[in-house]
Amino acid sequence: VLPSPDGPAPSVSITEIRQYLRAQEIPFHDGYSCLHTPSLFVGDRGDQPLSANAPFTLFIDKTTGSFLCTATLAEGTWQDFQANVEMRLRGISPIPPARSEEMEEEMRQAREDARCIWERALPLWELLDEKETKETKALFGISQVTNATLKRFGVRYLRTARSLVFPWFSPQDATLKGLKLVRVEKNGGTITYVEETLPRFDAYRNLFGLPLIGRRDTELVLTGWELDALALHQAAGVASLALPRGTSYLPPTLLPYLEQFKRITLWLGEDLRSWEAAKLFARKLSLKRCSLVRPGNLQPRPLEALNQGLNVTKILRSALLASHKSIVSFRQLREEVFGELVNTEQVSGVKWTRFPELNKLLKGHRKGELTIFTGPTGSGKTTFISEYALDLCMQGVCTLWGSFEINNVRLAKIMLTQFAGRRLEDQLELYDEWADRFEELPLYFMTFHGQQNIKTVIDTMQHAVYMYDITHVVVDNLQFMMGHEHISADR
């Protein structure tokens, strides 16, 4: 749940951050998405000024002011950073902001569970016979991926769950922090990949492949899937990383780890949704250093390119610069127009699985469009829209709810019932199972209720878009948010 209007984290501008650092005599470099400073949590902790010769391991997000120290993993808000600077000036050792005991225990348990699974999993080439290895590789579409590549990235196979196991190692001390399990489900002719993470998705902050990156690497290819990172490294020998939530989310806490790269190529997938995500992530990473690989028949996702024997290096060289001038000619738009003509189905947006009739009317959910549902009180607007939004959310569309009429607990109860497809009040023993699954959806709620200041609401939405890559916002309803007296005005 996003911060409530009573006590939201006060926003801070990049100018204020720079002024504060200069006033406190803290040396800093201006990076792509972050400012870099020496860490408050490392080395001498007296009231001496921080040395410009110390390693710059503390990163301050230019948009939110949040900080992360990559040497100690201390993180917190801009207010936490200021409090620690004040403590240091008074000769007190700065203390990293602590997580709640409950959260610490959950993370410790997840690490323990991950270690048990990791010890039971085997490297693919150590399975009992070659036939089983070949069948498993074929099932995941990685017949062309060599054992050397699998070994380099530490990929294993868990027989009991028929899942590939991708480790999350700490870049500091190479300890195991978590895992991602990926299994294949076949439904008729279609293949879907089902993912599960330890710890749970919201705390899973892994950039798969990070411990293999050298300090001198300045170019990187960012992918949306672990198997694509393997294929890229094998086919082109480039530094490659995979995002934890694929194309749906780039957590800002990962930006400090991407600061060392002068050039980042985003090759996230083979459909228009991954192309949209690449453009969104490039804005977060700084457009001037990003290039994008456009999806197309001759430019599928990296694993598919490896399997088809395409020249991966050539595809990377053809990546388009993310930053463009304010005026363009048709020649520069030509490929994009062709892409839209080829992929008319994808251009029309994300289809609803539960509402085929709605797909005929609206074609699909597209970013940058406003849809208004009207109807008299009690006609079922909220019930319908919660199911409408849930349908998209289950397909990975990051969704933000602003429920100004009914409170979040009631709304979440409605959505959980729709998600489970059953009356949970009659089957309370199933509650935890369904609640765990529901918790993994990319779904967030604003904590406003009743009439609100429009600026506060829009600031919260913008914050959510930056933090959680929200692509779908629901306001229920406009009348309650604006208050009745404003309805007749243009607002």
C-alpha positions in Angstrom: 0.0 0.0 0.0 1.4 3.4 -1.0 2.0 6.0 1.7 -1.2 7.6 3.2 -1.9 11.3 2.5 -1.4 12.1 6.2 2.3 11.2 6.2 3.6 10.7 2.7 7.4 10.7 2.3 8.1 14.3 1.5 9.3 14.7 -2.1 12.8 16.1 -2.6 14.2 17.7 -5.8 17.7 16.9 -7.3 18.6 20.5 -6.7 17.9 20.2 -3.0 19.9 17.0 -2.8 22.9 18.6 -4.4 22.7 21.7 -2.2 22.5 19.6 0.9 25.6 17.5 -0.1 27.6 20.6 -0.8 26.6 22.2 2.4 27.6 19.1 4.4 30.9 18.9 2.4 30.1 15.5 1.1 31.9 14.8 -2.2 29.7 13.4 -5.0 29.7 12.4 -8.7 26.7 12.9 -10.9 25.7 9.5 -12.4 23.0 8.4 -14.8 20.1 7.7 -12.4 21.9 8.3 -9.1 24.4 10.6 -7.3 27.4 8.6 -6.0 29.0 9.5 -2.7 31.4 7.8 -0.2 29.4 5.6 2.2 28.5 6.8 5.7 28.4 3.2 6.9 32.0 2.2 5.9 35.4 3.0 7.5 36.1 5.8 10.0 32.9 7.1 11.6 34.2 10.2 13.5 33.0 13.7 12.9 35.6 14.1 10.1 34.3 15.0 6.6 33.9 12.1 4.2 37.1 11.6 2.1 36.9 12.0 -1.7 39.5 9.2 -1.9 37.1 6.7 -0.3 35.2 4.4 -2.7 31.9 6.0 -3.8 29.7 3.1 -2.8 26.6 5.0 -1.7 24.0 5.8 -4.4 21.2 8.4 -4.0 18.3 8.1 -6.4 17.9 11.4 -8.3 14.1 11.0 -8.5 13.1 9.9 -5.0 16.2 10.7 -2.8 16.3 7.1 -1.5 19.8 5.7 -0.9 21.5 2.3 -1.1 25.1 1.5 0.0 26.3 -1.4 -2.2 29.1 -2.2 0.3 26.9 -2.8 3.3 23.4 -3.1 1.7 22.2 -0.3 4.0 19.2 1.5 2.4 16.6 4.0 3.3 14.8 7.3 2.4 16.3 10.7 1.9 15.2 11.6 5.5 17.1 8.5 6.8 20.2 9.7 4.9 20.0 13.2 6.5 19.5 11.7 10.0 22.6 9.6 9.5 24.6 12.6 8.3 23.5 14.5 11.5 24.5 11.5 13.7 27.9 11.4 12.0 28.5 15.1 12.6 27.8 14.5 16.3 30.4 11.7 16.4 27.8 8.9 16.6 28.2 5.9 14.3 25.5 6.0 11.7 23.0 3.1 12.0 21.4 1.8 8.8 17.5 1.9 9.0 16.3 -1.4 10.2 13.7 -3.6 8.6 10.9 -4.9 10.8 11.6 -8.1 12.8 8.8 -9.8 10.9 10.4 -8.9 7.6 13.9 -10.0 8.8 12.5 -13.3 9.9 10.7 -13.8 6.6 13.9 -13.1 4.6 15.9 -15.4 6.9 13.4 -18.2 6.4 13.4 -17.6 2.6 17.2 -17.9 2.6 17.1 -21.1 4.6 14.4 -22.6 2.2 16.4 -21.5 -0.8 19.6 -23.2 0.6 17.7 -26.5 1.1 16.3 -26.5 -2.4 19.7 -25.5 -3.8 21.4 -28.4 -2.1 18.8 -30.8 -3.6 19.1 -29.4 -7.1 21.6 -30.9 -9.5 23.6 -29.4 -12.4 21.9 -30.6 -15.6 24.9 -32.5 -16.9 24.9 -34.6 -13.7 21.5 -36.1 -14.2 21.5 -39.9 -14.3 21.6 -40.4 -18.0 22.2 -38.3 -21.1 18.7 -39.0 -22.4 17.1 -37.3 -19.4 19.5 -34.3 -19.8 18.6 -34.0 -23.5 14.8 -34.2 -22.8 15.0 -31.6 -20.1 17.0 -29.2 -22.2 14.6 -29.7 -25.1 11.6 -29.1 -22.8 13.0 -25.6 -21.8 14.2 -24.9 -25.4 17.9 -24.7 -24.3 19.3 -27.6 -26.4 21.8 -25.1 -27.9 22.9 -23.8 -24.5 26.2 -25.4 -23.6 27.0 -27.0 -20.2 29.8 -24.5 -19.8 27.3 -21.6 -20.0 24.9 -23.3 -17.5 27.9 -23.9 -15.2 29.1 -20.3 -15.5 25.7 -18.9 -14.4 25.2 -21.7 -11.8 21.9 -23.0 -13.2 20.6 -26.2 -11.7 17.7 -28.6 -12.1 15.3 -29.7 -9.4 14.0 -33.1 -10.4 11.1 -33.3 -7.9 9.5 -30.0 -9.2 10.8 -30.5 -12.8 12.1 -26.9 -12.6 15.2 -25.1 -13.6 16.8 -23.3 -10.6 18.4 -19.9 -11.0 20.4 -18.7 -8.0 20.5 -15.2 -6.5 24.0 -14.7 -5.1 25.0 -11.6 -3.1 27.6 -9.5 -5.1 29.4 -8.8 -1.8 30.2 -12.2 -0.5 28.7 -14.7 -3.0 26.3 -16.1 -0.4 23.0 -17.5 -1.6 20.2 -14.9 -1.0 17.3 -16.6 -2.9 16.2 -18.6 -6.0 13.9 -18.5 -8.9 12.3 -21.8 -10.0 11.0 -22.0 -13.6 8.8 -24.9 -14.8 7.1 -25.6 -18.1 3.3 -26.1 -18.4 1.9 -27.5 -21.7 -1.7 -26.7 -22.5 -2.6 -28.2 -25.9 -0.1 -26.6 -28.3 0.8 -23.7 -26.1 3.8 -23.7 -23.7 3.8 -21.4 -20.6 6.6 -20.8 -18.2 5.6 -20.7 -14.5 7.9 -18.9 -12.1 8.2 -19.0 -8.4 10.7 -17.1 -6.3 12.2 -17.3 -2.8 11.9 -14.8 -1.2 8.4 -13.8 -2.6 8.3 -11.6 -5.7 8.0 -8.2 -3.8 11.3 -8.8 -2.0 13.1 -10.6 -4.8 15.6 -8.0 -6.0 18.0 -10.1 -8.1 19.8 -9.0 -11.2 20.6 -12.5 -12.4 24.3 -12.7 -13.5 25.4 -9.7 -11.4 28.3 -11.5 -9.6 29.8 -12.3 -13.1 30.1 -8.7 -14.1 33.6 -7.2 -13.9 34.4 -3.8 -12.5 35.7 -2.7 -15.9 32.7 -3.7 -17.9 31.1 -0.6 -19.4 28.6 -2.2 -21.8 25.7 -4.3 -20.8 22.7 -6.1 -22.4 19.6 -6.1 -20.1 17.1 -8.9 -20.7 13.7 -9.8 -19.3 14.5 -13.5 -18.8 17.3 -15.6 -17.3 17.5 -18.0 -20.3 18.0 -14.9 -22.6 20.9 -13.8 -20.5 22.5 -17.2 -20.9 22.0 -17.1 -24.7 23.4 -13.6 -25.0 26.6 -14.5 -23.1 27.1 -17.7 -25.1 26.3 -16.2 -28.6 28.0 -12.8 -28.3 30.2 -13.0 -25.2 28.6 -9.8 -23.8 27.9 -8.9 -20.2 24.2 -9.7 -19.7 21.8 -9.5 -16.8 18.2 -10.5 -16.4 15.5 -8.4 -14.5 13.7 -10.1 -11.6 10.2 -9.4 -12.8 10.8 -9.6 -16.6 9.2 -6.8 -18.6 6.7 -5.8 -15.9 8.9 -4.0 -13.4 12.4 -2.5 -12.9 12.7 -1.8 -9.1 14.6 1.5 -8.5 16.7 -0.3 -5.8 18.5 -2.0 -8.6 19.6 1.2 -10.4 22.8 1.6 -8.4 24.1 -1.7 -9.7 23.6 -0.4 -13.3 25.5 2.9 -12.8 28.9 1.6 -14.0 27.7 1.0 -17.5 28.2 3.7 -20.2 26.0 1.8 -22.6 23.0 -0.4 -21.9 21.1 -2.3 -24.6 17.6 -3.4 -23.7 16.6 -6.6 -25.4 13.6 -7.6 -23.4 11.5 -9.9 -25.6 9.8 -10.4 -28.9 6.4 -8.7 -28.5 5.1 -5.1 -28.4 4.7 -5.2 -24.6 8.4 -5.8 -24.1 9.1 -3.0 -26.6 6.9 -0.6 -24.5 8.6 -1.8 -21.3 12.0 -1.2 -22.9 11.1 2.4 -23.6 9.7 2.9 -20.1 12.9 1.4 -18.4 15.2 3.5 -20.7 13.7 6.6 -19.2 14.5 5.3 -15.7 18.1 4.4 -16.7 18.7 7.7 -18.6 17.9 7.8 -22.3 21.3 9.0 -23.4 23.0 5.7 -22.6 20.3 3.3 -23.7 19.7 1.4 -27.0 16.7 -0.8 -27.7 16.4 -3.9 -29.8 13.1 -3.8 -31.7 11.1 -7.0 -31.7 10.5 -8.5 -35.1 10.7 -11.7 -37.1 14.4 -11.4 -37.7 15.0 -10.1 -34.1 13.2 -12.5 -31.8 14.2 -12.8 -28.1 17.9 -13.8 -27.5 17.2 -17.5 -26.7 15.2 -17.9 -29.9 17.9 -16.0 -31.9 20.5 -18.5 -30.6 18.2 -21.5 -31.4 17.6 -20.2 -35.0 21.3 -19.6 -35.5 20.9 -15.9 -36.1 23.8 -13.5 -35.8 23.2 -12.1 -32.2 26.1 -9.6 -32.4 24.7 -8.2 -35.6 21.2 -7.8 -34.0 22.9 -6.0 -31.0 24.7 -3.6 -33.4 21.3 -2.7 -35.1 19.8 -1.5 -31.7 18.2 1.9 -31.9 19.2 4.8 -29.7 16.5 5.5 -27.0 16.9 9.2 -27.1 15.6 10.9 -30.2 15.3 14.5 -31.3 12.0 16.4 -31.1 11.5 16.4 -34.9 11.8 13.2 -36.9 11.3 12.2 -40.6 9.2 9.3 -41.9 12.5 7.4 -42.6 13.1 7.2 -38.8 9.5 6.1 -38.2 9.4 3.7 -41.1 10.3 0.6 -39.1 8.0 1.4 -36.2 5.1 1.8 -38.7 5.9 -1.5 -40.3 6.0 -3.1 -36.8 2.5 -1.8 -36.1 1.2 -3.2 -39.4 2.7 -6.6 -38.8 1.5 -6.8 -35.2 -2.0 -5.4 -35.4 -3.3 -7.8 -32.7 -0.5 -6.7 -30.3 -1.0 -3.0 -31.1 -4.6 -3.2 -30.0 -3.4 -3.9 -26.5 -3.6 -6.6 -23.7 -6.8 -8.6 -24.3 -9.1 -9.5 -21.4 -9.4 -13.3 -20.9 -12.7 -13.1 -19.0 -14.5 -10.6 -21.3 -14.4 -11.6 -24.9 -17.3 -9.2 -25.7 -15.2 -6.3 -24.2 -12.4 -7.2 -26.6 -14.7 -6.6 -29.5 -15.6 -3.1 -28.1 -12.2 -1.9 -26.8 -9.8 -4.3 -28.6 -7.6 -4.4 -25.5 -5.9 -2.3 -22.7 -3.5 0.3 -24.2 -1.3 2.7 -22.3 -2.1 6.4 -22.6 -5.8 6.0 -23.0 -8.7 6.9 -20.7 -11.8 4.8 -20.4 -14.8 6.0 -18.5 -17.5 3.6 -17.1 -20.7 5.3 -16.1 -23.9 3.9 -14.5 -26.3 4.7 -11.7 -25.5 3.9 -8.0 -25.7 0.2 -7.3 -25.5 -0.9 -10.9 -22.2 -2.9 -10.3 -19.5 -0.5 -11.6 -17.1 -1.3 -8.8 -17.7 -5.1 -8.9 -17.2 -5.1 -12.7 -14.1 -2.8 -12.7 -12.4 -4.8 -10.0 -12.8 -7.9 -12.2 -11.8 -6.0 -15.3 -8.6 -4.7 -13.6 -7.9 -8.1 -12.0 -8.0 -9.8 -15.4 -5.3 -7.5 -16.7 -3.3 -7.7 -13.5 -3.2 -11.5 -13.7 -1.5 -11.0 -17.1 1.3 -8.9 -15.6 -0.2 -5.4 -16.2 1.0 -3.4 -13.1 -2.1 -1.9 -11.6 -2.7 1.0 -9.2 -6.1 1.3 -7.5 -7.5 4.6 -6.2 -10.7 3.5 -4.3 -12.2 6.8 -3.0 -15.7 5.3 -2.4 -15.1 2.0 -0.6 -12.2 1.2 1.6 -9.2 -1.0 0.5 -10.1 -3.9 2.8 -13.5 -4.3 1.2 -12.1 -3.8 -2.3 -9.4 -6.4 -1.7 -12.0 -8.8 -0.3 -14.1 -8.4 -3.5 -11.0 -8.9 -5.8 -9.7 -11.9 -3.8 -13.1 -13.6 -4.1 -13.1 -12.9 -7.9 -9.5 -14.2 -8.1 -10.2 -17.4 -6.2 -13.6 -17.9 -8.1 -15.2 -19.2 -4.8 -16.9 -18.0 -1.6 -13.9 -18.0 0.7 -16.1 -17.3 3.8 -17.4 -20.9 3.4 -13.9 -22.3 3.0 -11.7 -20.4 5.4 -9.1 -23.2 5.4 -8.2 -22.2 1.8 -7.7 -18.5 2.7 -3.9 -18.6 3.2 -3.3 -20.5 0.0 -5.3 -18.0 -2.2 -4.0 -15.0 -0.3 -0.4 -16.0 -1.0 -1.2 -16.3 -4.7 -3.1 -13.0 -4.7 -0.1 -11.3 -3.0 2.1 -12.0 -5.9 0.0 -10.0 -8.4 1.5 -6.6 -9.4 -1.3 -4.8 -7.6 -1.1 -1.6 -5.5 -3.7 0.5 -3.6 -3.7 4.2 -2.8 -4.8 4.8 0.8 -6.9 7.9 0.0 -10.6 7.9 0.9 -13.3 10.5 0.1 -12.6 13.9 -1.4 -8.9 14.7 -2.1 -6.6 17.4 -3.4 -6.1 16.5 -7.0 -2.4 17.5 -6.9 -1.7 15.1 -4.0 -3.4 12.2 -5.9 -1.5 12.9 -9.1 1.9 13.2 -7.2 1.1 9.8 -5.6 0.3 8.3 -9.1 3.6 9.7 -10.5 5.5 8.2 -7.6 3.9 4.8 -8.2 4.7 4.9 -11.9 8.4 5.5 -11.1 8.6 3.0 -8.2 6.5 0.2 -9.5 6.2 0.8 -13.3 2.4 1.2 -13.1 0.8 1.0 -16.5 -2.9 0.9 -15.5 -4.6 3.3 -13.0 -8.1 2.8 -11.8 -10.0 5.7 -10.1 -13.3 4.7 -8.4 -14.9 7.0 -8.6 -14.4 10.5 -9.9 -17.3 11.9 -8.0 -16.0 10.9 -4.6 -12.4 12.0 -5.4 -13.4 15.4 -6.6 -16.3 16.1 -4.2 -19.8 16.8 -5.5 -19.4 20.6 -5.9 -16.7 20.3 -8.5 -18.5 17.9 -10.9 -20.0 20.7 -13.0 -16.6 22.4 -13.5 -14.1 21.4 -16.3 -11.8 19.8 -13.8 
